[in-house]
């Protein structure tokens, strides 16, 4: 992510990003219909989309009388940046205390442990 796109994304904006990451480009009305469970009106969705455009994480493309929205930041890049910020803020940038905290809170499944072991082996090579 670029320095410009590192601005904080709210939970509501992240909900919109999830829709765009799953399927884009989309018109605001399409985003609103995919978020119908949120009971947001179209103006709320347009406001959230405008904020995301201002933050340079979403781009617009004119399509006749409407605009289509697409993410400029991948889910992977956003997640990577968010986890890095969290780790830096809470654990001095260290991964081990972050993983230990996650393990202590919710516990790790056998699959989680296997994936972590495989990752550690890969990193050692």
N, C-alpha and C positions, 0 to 999 in steps of 0.2 A: 504494500500500500504506500502511496505517496504521502508526504508530510501533510498535504492539504486534506487527504481523505482520512486522516487519523483522528478527526474530530469525533467526539462522543456520539454514538448512535443510540437513541432511546429504545426502550423495549417495543414501543409502538412502531417506530421506524424499522426495527429489526423484523417485526412481523411482516411489514411490506416487503422488505428485502427478501425474506423467505419465499414469498410469492414470486418475486422476480427471478430469484435464483432457480426456482423450479420450472419457470416458463416465462420466456420473454422473447421479443418485446411485447408489451401489453399496454392497452389504453387504461386510463384511470378507472373507467367503468368496469373493465375486466378485473382489475386488481380489487376493486370494491366488492364485486360479486364473489371472488375467491375468499374474501375476508368477511363474508356475510355472517358468520358465527360471531364475529366481534360486534355486530350491530352498530357499525360506524356508517355515517352517511357519506355520500360522495364528496362533500366539501372537506370532511376530515381526511379522507384518503388523498385528495388533491393537495391539501396542506402538507401532509406527511411526504408526499412525492416531491413537492416544491422544496421542502427542507433537505431532502436527500440530494436533489439536484444542486442546491446551494453548497452542500458539503462535498460535492464532486464525487459522490459514490454511485450516482445514477445519472444517465444521460437521456436526453429527449431527441426524438426524431419526428418531424411533422409528417402526418399521413392524412392528407386532405384537410378536414377541419379539426382533426383531433391530433393529439400527441401520443406517441408510443414511448414507453419507458423501458430502459434496459440497464442492468447493473454494470458499473465500470470496475467494480471490485468483486473478485470471486469469493465464494463462501470460505474457501480454504485460506485465502489471504487475510480476510477479515478475522476469521477465527484465530489464525496465527498471531495477528497483531493484538487482538483482545487478550489472549492468554499470556502473551509476553508482557503486556501492560499490567495485568493482574499479578503475575509472578514478580515483576519488578516492584510493584507497590507493596505487596504483602510478604514476599519471601526473599527480597533482595536479589531477585533475578535467578534464584536457584530453583532447579526443577525438582530435586529430591524432596524438599519440604512441602512443595505443592502436591506431589504424588502421595506423600505420607498423609497429608491432611485429607485428601480425597479418600484414601483408603480407610482412615479412621472414622470419617463421617458416615459414609454410605457403605463402606466396604467394597472390596473388589471381587468381581465374579471370577470364576476359573478362566473364562475367556479373556477377561481383562488382564489377568496375571500372565497367561500364555502370550498375549500380544505384547505386553511389556517385556517379558523375557526375550522374545524374538527381536524386539527393537533394540534391547541392550546388546544382544549378540551381534546384531547388524552394525551398531555403532562401534563396537569393539574392533571390528574388522576394518 
